[in-house]
Amino acid sequence: MPTLHAIAARLFAHPGGPPPESYLLPRAALAHQHLFDHECEENPALSAAFPALRARPRTCDETRERNRLFRHPTLVEGLHRLSPICPVLKAWHDAVALPSVMDVASETCDNFGCLGTIEFALRMHGRPSWNGPLRITTDTLGRLRFPLSDWGITLWTVDAGSDCVLIDEAVDVAADQNQIRWQWARDDAPFLTMPRETCREMVVDNREGLRMAGCECPSTRITPVFGRASPLCETGVRYEPIHIPDAANAAETATIARLLHDAVKRNSPPMHHEFCTYMSAIRGFELHLKTRRIVHSFSDPTLPGVMGFNVPYTGRHEPRLSPLCFTWLAHELAHTKFYLINDIAFDHGWTFVRNAADMTDEVNRYERRLPIRTLFQIPYTHIYEWESLMDFLDTDFDGIPWPIEEDPIACGEDLKSEIEEAIALSDEVADLTRLGAVAFSRFRELFAQSSIRWKTMTAA
């Protein structure tokens, strides 16, 4: 039986430490599979709706593929969105995701459609002759996303004279031996028909160039927009442009994301290896927020492995970004690790903070209140960000194609102060369990190591 200190050391490795795939990822996949299986045992209707997802692997290759599936963001998001009608999933969602920035749990999810695109993809993979109806649901961005494929379909409609996407809407799919028909559940005609072979090329083969001959879009209400994530490297992470009607700089945002990814690969190979192991996608946005505080990167526990990357532009199409924005990749990587760790902890019955869903008073640095769960994560996530900055300082920002006009030493000192403040505030307000106290001791240890490295670098 491992000690609490051994558990904390395995869960919270040093940035760029041992091979990341060896511990967290298989256990996170197993935790998600356990959640789904337990809910199916409690809810026979759920089990009956997903025979392909319920099927047990028979070979090592199938087990590896199943592990990949059960840690896929599309599946994890689907489990969270089912939580209002599934008691086992609700207990998990409440424990690891509340309060959440994104409210993906819908009281109106219809016929378990939140996992429908996964079931559809698995049936197309494993049962080539499958025919019949299936209900699926669009995601929080109005898309039909298929696991193990880079393709997705965004559904646009005209509402009150303006374009909008169909968020969390039921779609009925009907398959026969020749054709796949897609129909909005509120409409009386399909919005898309496509040859079965074309659908297989999209969902199963992940073919880069789809042959769209034979595809028809007969609806006047719904416009399906096909999109494909592009690989940033050979090891897994993808770039997904999010289609926004007035996004005039989408190509520029994609170029910036690729430059940041390549810069991390060049300047911090261990951090890059972790990023490409844990992260599935960088989603590019162009959001013009009407506040003086602009969110540049973000993530959420309901979508571990997905990083939102927002680039605001001036009226002359000039990006407004910090020259040190490469640290955001390390920051969101650490958040994803924390999300997976919390899922593993729930599976084992572990907790770190008894009052995780409580809120702090307003924190001056952030100009808002923080969930205690978020406060508990700050030291670890910001150590990742700090270590990334030090890696780039070590290499003198090799290959960064823009001037470093921001003082990196001042930025590092600010990160150090932020970690110290979070540790001090956690000592005041966080009700830690025994494991939580040991984990927080681990954060202090990692912070001490990073502080020594920082002192050595800045003393030169």
C-alpha positions as CSV (number, residue, x, y, z in Angstrom):
1,M,0.0,0.0,0.0
2,P,1.7,3.2,-1.1
3,T,2.1,6.0,1.5
4,L,0.3,9.3,1.1
5,H,3.7,10.9,0.3
6,A,4.2,8.3,-2.5
7,I,0.7,9.0,-3.9
8,A,1.3,12.7,-3.9
9,A,4.7,12.3,-5.6
10,R,3.2,10.2,-8.4
11,L,0.2,12.5,-8.9
12,F,2.2,15.7,-8.8
13,A,5.4,15.2,-10.7
14,H,7.9,18.0,-11.3
15,P,7.4,19.8,-14.6
16,G,9.2,18.0,-17.3
17,G,9.7,15.0,-15.0
18,P,9.3,11.3,-15.7
19,P,7.4,10.1,-18.8
20,P,3.9,11.4,-18.2
21,E,2.1,8.6,-20.0
22,S,3.3,6.0,-17.4
23,Y,0.9,6.9,-14.5
24,L,-1.8,9.5,-14.9
25,L,-3.3,8.8,-18.4
26,P,-4.1,5.1,-18.0
27,R,-5.6,5.7,-14.6
28,A,-7.7,8.7,-15.8
29,A,-9.1,6.5,-18.6
30,L,-9.9,3.8,-16.2
31,A,-11.6,6.3,-13.8
32,H,-13.8,7.5,-16.7
33,Q,-14.6,4.0,-17.7
34,H,-15.6,3.1,-14.1
35,L,-17.9,6.1,-14.0
36,F,-19.6,5.0,-17.2
37,D,-19.9,1.4,-16.2
38,H,-21.2,2.2,-12.7
39,E,-23.9,4.5,-14.2
40,C,-24.8,1.8,-16.7
41,E,-25.3,-0.7,-13.9
42,E,-27.6,1.7,-12.2
43,N,-29.4,2.7,-15.4
44,P,-30.2,-0.1,-17.8
45,A,-31.6,2.3,-20.4
46,L,-28.1,4.0,-20.6
47,S,-26.5,0.6,-21.1
48,A,-28.9,-0.3,-23.8
49,A,-28.3,2.9,-25.7
50,F,-24.6,2.4,-26.1
51,P,-23.8,-1.2,-27.0
52,A,-20.6,-0.3,-28.9
53,L,-19.3,1.9,-26.0
54,R,-20.2,-0.9,-23.5
55,A,-18.3,-3.6,-25.5
56,R,-15.3,-5.0,-23.7
57,P,-11.9,-5.0,-25.4
58,R,-10.5,-8.4,-26.3
59,T,-6.9,-7.7,-27.2
60,C,-4.1,-5.5,-26.0
61,D,-4.4,-3.2,-29.0
62,E,-8.1,-2.8,-28.3
63,T,-7.3,-2.0,-24.7
64,R,-4.9,0.7,-25.7
65,E,-7.5,2.1,-28.1
66,R,-10.2,2.0,-25.4
67,N,-7.9,3.8,-23.0
68,R,-7.4,6.5,-25.6
69,L,-11.2,6.8,-26.1
70,F,-12.0,7.0,-22.4
71,R,-9.6,9.9,-21.8
72,H,-10.8,11.7,-25.0
73,P,-12.2,15.2,-24.2
74,T,-15.4,14.5,-26.2
75,L,-16.2,11.5,-24.0
76,V,-15.4,13.3,-20.8
77,E,-17.5,16.3,-21.8
78,G,-20.3,13.9,-22.6
79,L,-20.2,12.3,-19.2
80,H,-20.3,15.7,-17.5
81,R,-23.3,16.8,-19.7
82,L,-25.2,13.7,-18.7
83,S,-24.8,14.4,-14.9
84,P,-28.2,16.1,-14.3
85,I,-30.0,12.8,-15.2
86,C,-27.4,10.3,-14.0
87,P,-26.8,10.1,-10.2
88,V,-23.3,8.5,-10.3
89,L,-22.1,11.1,-12.9
90,K,-23.7,13.9,-10.9
91,A,-21.7,13.0,-7.8
92,W,-18.5,13.1,-9.8
93,H,-19.4,16.3,-11.6
94,D,-20.2,18.1,-8.4
95,A,-17.0,16.8,-6.8
96,V,-14.6,17.8,-9.5
97,A,-16.1,20.5,-11.6
98,L,-18.3,22.8,-9.4
99,P,-18.2,25.7,-9.5
100,S,-17.2,25.6,-13.1
101,V,-16.6,28.4,-15.6
102,M,-18.6,26.5,-18.2
103,D,-22.1,25.0,-17.4
104,V,-22.1,22.1,-19.8
105,A,-24.6,20.0,-17.8
106,S,-28.0,20.3,-19.5
107,E,-31.3,19.4,-17.9
108,T,-32.7,18.9,-21.4
109,C,-30.2,16.3,-22.8
110,D,-32.4,14.0,-24.8
111,N,-32.0,10.2,-25.0
112,F,-28.4,10.3,-23.8
113,G,-27.4,12.1,-27.0
114,C,-24.4,13.7,-25.2
115,L,-22.5,10.5,-25.9
116,G,-24.2,9.9,-29.3
117,T,-21.4,11.0,-31.5
118,I,-19.1,8.5,-29.7
119,E,-21.5,5.7,-30.1
120,F,-22.0,6.6,-33.8
121,A,-18.3,6.6,-34.4
122,L,-17.7,3.3,-32.7
123,R,-20.6,1.6,-34.6
124,M,-19.0,2.9,-37.9
125,H,-15.6,1.6,-36.8
126,G,-16.7,-1.8,-35.5
127,R,-19.9,-2.7,-37.3
128,P,-19.4,-1.8,-41.0
129,S,-22.9,-3.1,-41.9
130,W,-24.7,-1.3,-39.0
131,N,-28.0,0.3,-40.1
132,G,-30.6,2.2,-38.1
133,P,-31.4,5.4,-36.3
134,L,-29.4,7.0,-33.5
135,R,-29.9,10.3,-31.6
136,I,-26.8,12.5,-31.1
137,T,-26.4,16.0,-29.6
138,T,-24.3,19.0,-30.6
139,D,-21.7,20.2,-28.1
140,T,-21.3,23.6,-26.4
141,L,-19.9,25.1,-29.6
142,G,-22.7,23.8,-31.8
143,R,-20.6,21.0,-33.2
144,L,-20.8,17.3,-33.9
145,R,-17.3,16.1,-32.9
146,F,-16.2,12.5,-33.5
147,P,-13.6,10.9,-31.3
148,L,-10.5,9.5,-32.9
149,S,-11.1,11.7,-35.9
150,D,-10.1,15.3,-36.6
151,W,-13.3,16.1,-38.4
152,G,-16.3,17.9,-37.0
153,I,-19.5,19.5,-38.3
154,T,-20.7,22.8,-37.0
155,L,-24.5,23.5,-37.4
156,W,-25.5,27.0,-38.2
157,T,-29.0,28.4,-38.3
158,V,-30.6,31.8,-38.8
159,D,-32.4,32.9,-35.6
160,A,-34.1,36.3,-35.6
161,G,-32.2,37.4,-38.6
162,S,-28.7,36.6,-37.3
163,D,-26.5,33.6,-37.6
164,C,-26.1,31.3,-34.6
165,V,-24.9,27.8,-33.8
166,L,-27.1,25.0,-32.5
167,I,-25.8,24.4,-29.0
168,D,-26.9,21.2,-27.1
169,E,-29.4,20.3,-29.8
170,A,-30.6,16.8,-30.6
171,V,-29.8,15.5,-34.1
172,D,-31.3,12.3,-35.5
173,V,-28.9,10.2,-37.6
174,A,-30.3,7.4,-39.9
175,A,-28.0,5.0,-41.6
176,D,-28.7,2.5,-44.4
177,Q,-26.3,0.5,-46.5
178,N,-25.8,3.4,-48.9
179,Q,-26.4,6.7,-47.2
180,I,-26.3,8.6,-43.9
181,R,-29.0,11.2,-43.2
182,W,-28.7,13.9,-40.6
183,Q,-31.8,15.8,-39.3
184,W,-32.3,18.4,-36.6
185,A,-34.8,16.8,-34.2
186,R,-37.0,20.0,-34.4
187,D,-37.1,20.0,-38.2
188,D,-39.1,17.8,-40.6
189,A,-36.4,17.2,-43.2
190,P,-32.7,16.3,-43.2
191,F,-30.1,19.1,-43.3
192,L,-27.4,16.8,-44.7
193,T,-27.3,13.5,-46.7
194,M,-24.0,11.9,-47.5
195,P,-22.8,8.6,-49.0
196,R,-22.0,6.1,-46.4
197,E,-18.5,5.7,-47.8
198,T,-17.9,9.5,-47.4
199,C,-19.1,9.3,-43.8
200,R,-16.6,6.4,-43.2
201,E,-13.8,8.4,-44.7
202,M,-14.6,11.2,-42.2
203,V,-15.4,9.3,-39.0
204,V,-13.3,6.1,-39.4
205,D,-10.5,6.8,-41.8
206,N,-10.0,10.5,-40.8
207,R,-9.2,11.2,-44.4
208,E,-7.7,14.6,-44.9
209,G,-9.5,15.4,-48.2
210,L,-13.1,14.3,-48.2
211,R,-14.7,13.5,-51.5
212,M,-17.9,15.5,-51.1
213,A,-19.6,14.2,-54.3
214,G,-23.0,12.9,-53.5
215,C,-23.4,15.1,-50.4
216,E,-26.5,17.3,-50.3
217,C,-27.6,20.0,-47.9
218,P,-31.4,20.3,-48.7
219,S,-32.4,22.3,-45.6
220,T,-33.1,26.1,-45.7
221,R,-32.8,26.4,-41.9
222,I,-29.6,24.6,-41.1
223,T,-26.2,25.0,-42.7
224,P,-23.6,22.3,-41.9
225,V,-20.0,23.5,-41.9
226,F,-17.3,20.9,-42.1
227,G,-14.1,21.6,-40.2
228,R,-10.9,19.6,-39.6
229,A,-8.4,20.0,-36.8
230,S,-4.8,20.3,-38.0
231,P,-1.9,18.5,-36.3
232,L,0.7,20.6,-34.6
233,C,3.0,17.7,-34.3
234,E,3.1,14.0,-34.9
235,T,2.4,13.0,-31.3
236,G,-1.2,14.1,-30.9
237,V,-2.0,17.7,-30.2
238,R,-4.3,19.4,-32.8
239,Y,-5.3,23.0,-33.6
240,E,-9.0,23.6,-33.9
241,P,-10.2,26.9,-35.3
242,I,-13.5,27.9,-33.7
243,H,-15.7,29.5,-36.4
244,I,-17.1,32.8,-35.3
245,P,-18.9,34.9,-37.9
246,D,-16.9,38.1,-37.4
247,A,-13.5,36.3,-36.9
248,A,-11.5,38.2,-39.6
249,N,-8.1,36.9,-38.3
250,A,-8.6,33.2,-38.1
251,A,-5.5,32.4,-40.2
252,E,-3.4,34.7,-38.1
253,T,-4.6,33.1,-34.9
254,A,-3.7,29.6,-36.2
255,T,-0.2,30.8,-37.2
256,I,0.4,32.3,-33.7
257,A,-0.7,29.0,-32.1
258,R,1.7,27.0,-34.2
259,L,4.5,29.4,-33.5
260,L,3.9,29.1,-29.8
261,H,3.8,25.3,-30.0
262,D,7.0,25.2,-32.0
263,A,8.7,27.6,-29.6
264,V,8.0,25.3,-26.7
265,K,9.3,22.3,-28.6
266,R,12.6,24.2,-29.3
267,N,13.1,25.8,-26.0
268,S,11.6,23.3,-23.5
269,P,11.6,19.7,-25.0
270,P,10.4,18.1,-21.7
271,M,7.6,20.5,-21.4
272,H,6.7,20.0,-25.0
273,H,6.6,16.2,-24.5
274,E,4.2,16.6,-21.6
275,F,2.0,19.1,-23.5
276,C,1.7,16.8,-26.5
277,T,1.0,13.8,-24.3
278,Y,-1.7,15.3,-22.2
279,M,-3.3,17.9,-24.5
280,S,-5.6,17.0,-27.4
281,A,-6.3,20.4,-28.8
282,I,-5.7,24.1,-28.9
283,R,-8.9,25.8,-29.8
284,G,-8.4,29.2,-31.4
285,F,-10.9,31.9,-30.6
286,E,-11.2,35.6,-31.5
287,L,-13.3,37.0,-28.7
288,H,-13.6,40.7,-28.1
289,L,-14.6,41.0,-24.5
290,K,-16.1,44.2,-23.3
291,T,-14.0,44.4,-20.1
292,R,-10.6,45.7,-19.4
293,R,-9.5,42.2,-18.4
294,I,-9.1,40.1,-21.5
295,V,-9.0,36.3,-21.1
296,H,-6.2,35.0,-23.3
297,S,-6.1,31.3,-22.4
298,F,-8.6,29.1,-20.5
299,S,-9.6,25.5,-19.8
300,D,-12.2,23.7,-17.8
301,P,-12.4,20.5,-15.8
302,T,-15.2,19.2,-18.1
303,L,-12.8,19.2,-21.0
304,P,-9.4,18.0,-19.8
305,G,-6.9,18.2,-22.7
306,V,-8.5,21.1,-24.4
307,M,-7.0,24.6,-24.2
308,G,-8.8,27.7,-25.3
309,F,-6.6,30.3,-26.9
310,N,-8.1,33.7,-27.5
311,V,-6.3,36.4,-29.5
312,P,-7.9,39.8,-29.5
313,Y,-7.0,42.1,-32.4
314,T,-7.0,45.8,-32.9
315,G,-9.0,47.5,-35.6
316,R,-6.0,47.3,-37.8
317,H,-5.9,43.5,-37.3
318,E,-2.9,43.6,-35.0
319,P,-2.8,40.8,-32.3
320,R,-2.7,42.0,-28.7
321,L,-0.6,39.4,-26.9
322,S,2.1,39.3,-24.3
323,P,5.5,38.5,-25.8
324,L,5.7,35.8,-23.0
325,C,2.5,34.1,-24.1
326,F,4.3,30.8,-24.6
327,T,4.0,30.3,-20.8
328,W,0.2,30.0,-21.2
329,L,0.7,26.5,-22.8
330,A,2.5,25.3,-19.6
331,H,-0.2,26.9,-17.5
332,E,-3.1,25.1,-19.3
333,L,-1.1,21.8,-19.4
334,A,-0.9,21.9,-15.6
335,H,-4.6,22.6,-15.3
336,T,-5.4,19.6,-17.4
337,K,-3.1,17.4,-15.3
338,F,-5.0,18.6,-12.2
339,Y,-8.4,17.8,-13.8
340,L,-7.2,14.3,-14.6
341,I,-5.8,13.9,-11.1
342,N,-9.1,15.0,-9.6
343,D,-10.9,12.3,-11.7
344,I,-8.4,9.7,-10.5
345,A,-8.9,10.8,-6.9
346,F,-12.7,10.5,-7.2
347,D,-12.3,7.0,-8.5
348,H,-10.2,6.1,-5.5
349,G,-12.4,7.9,-3.0
350,W,-9.7,10.5,-2.3
351,T,-10.2,14.2,-1.6
352,F,-7.7,17.0,-1.2
353,V,-9.9,19.8,0.0
354,R,-13.1,19.4,2.1
355,N,-14.5,22.9,1.2
356,A,-13.4,22.8,-2.5
357,A,-16.6,24.4,-3.8
358,D,-16.6,27.3,-1.3
359,M,-15.5,30.7,-2.5
360,T,-12.7,33.0,-1.2
361,D,-13.3,36.7,-0.5
362,E,-12.3,38.9,-3.5
363,V,-8.7,38.4,-4.3
364,N,-7.0,41.7,-5.2
365,R,-4.7,40.1,-7.8
366,Y,-7.6,38.6,-9.8
367,E,-10.3,41.2,-8.9
368,R,-12.8,38.4,-8.2
369,R,-13.5,35.6,-5.8
370,L,-12.0,32.2,-6.4
371,P,-13.3,28.7,-5.7
372,I,-11.1,27.0,-3.1
373,R,-10.6,24.3,-5.6
374,T,-9.0,26.8,-8.0
375,L,-6.9,28.3,-5.2
376,F,-5.6,24.9,-4.3
377,Q,-4.4,24.5,-7.9
378,I,-2.6,27.8,-8.3
379,P,0.8,26.8,-6.8
380,Y,1.2,23.8,-9.0
381,T,-0.1,25.4,-12.2
382,H,2.0,28.5,-11.8
383,I,5.1,26.4,-11.0
384,Y,4.6,25.0,-14.5
385,E,4.3,28.5,-15.9
386,W,7.4,29.7,-14.0
387,E,9.5,26.7,-15.1
388,S,8.5,27.3,-18.7
389,L,9.7,30.9,-18.4
390,M,13.0,29.7,-17.0
391,D,13.5,27.2,-19.8
392,F,13.1,30.0,-22.3
393,L,15.5,32.2,-20.4
394,D,18.0,29.4,-20.5
395,T,17.9,29.3,-24.3
396,D,17.7,33.1,-24.7
397,F,14.2,32.7,-26.3
398,D,15.6,30.7,-29.3
399,G,13.6,31.2,-32.4
400,I,10.9,33.4,-31.0
401,P,9.9,35.5,-34.0
402,W,8.9,38.7,-32.1
403,P,10.8,41.0,-29.8
404,I,10.6,40.2,-26.0
405,E,9.5,43.7,-25.1
406,E,8.2,42.6,-21.7
407,D,10.7,42.2,-18.8
408,P,10.9,38.4,-18.3
409,I,12.6,38.8,-14.9
410,A,9.8,41.0,-13.6
411,C,7.3,38.5,-15.0
412,G,9.1,35.7,-13.1
413,E,9.2,37.7,-9.9
414,D,5.4,38.2,-10.3
415,L,4.8,34.5,-10.8
416,K,6.9,33.8,-7.7
417,S,4.8,36.3,-5.7
418,E,1.6,34.8,-7.0
419,I,2.6,31.3,-5.9
420,E,3.6,32.7,-2.4
421,E,0.3,34.5,-2.1
422,A,-1.8,31.4,-3.1
423,I,0.1,29.3,-0.6
424,A,-0.5,31.9,2.2
425,L,-4.2,32.2,1.4
426,S,-4.7,28.5,1.2
427,D,-3.2,28.1,4.6
428,E,-5.9,30.5,5.8
429,V,-9.0,29.2,4.0
430,A,-8.5,25.7,2.6
431,D,-9.8,22.8,4.7
432,L,-7.2,20.2,3.6
433,T,-7.6,16.5,4.1
434,R,-4.6,14.4,5.1
435,L,-3.8,13.7,1.5
436,G,-4.5,17.3,0.6
437,A,-2.0,18.4,3.3
438,V,0.6,16.0,1.9
439,A,-0.1,17.2,-1.6
440,F,0.3,20.8,-0.6
441,S,3.6,20.0,1.1
442,R,4.6,18.6,-2.2
443,F,3.7,21.9,-3.9
444,R,5.9,23.7,-1.3
445,E,8.8,21.3,-2.1
446,L,8.4,21.9,-5.9
447,F,8.2,25.6,-5.3
448,A,11.5,25.5,-3.2
449,Q,13.2,23.7,-6.1
450,S,12.0,26.2,-8.6
451,S,13.0,29.1,-6.3
452,I,16.6,27.8,-6.1
453,R,16.7,27.5,-9.9
454,W,15.3,31.1,-10.2
455,K,17.7,32.5,-7.7
456,T,20.7,30.9,-9.6
457,M,19.5,32.3,-12.9
458,T,18.7,35.8,-11.8
459,A,21.9,36.1,-9.7
460,A,24.1,35.7,-12.8
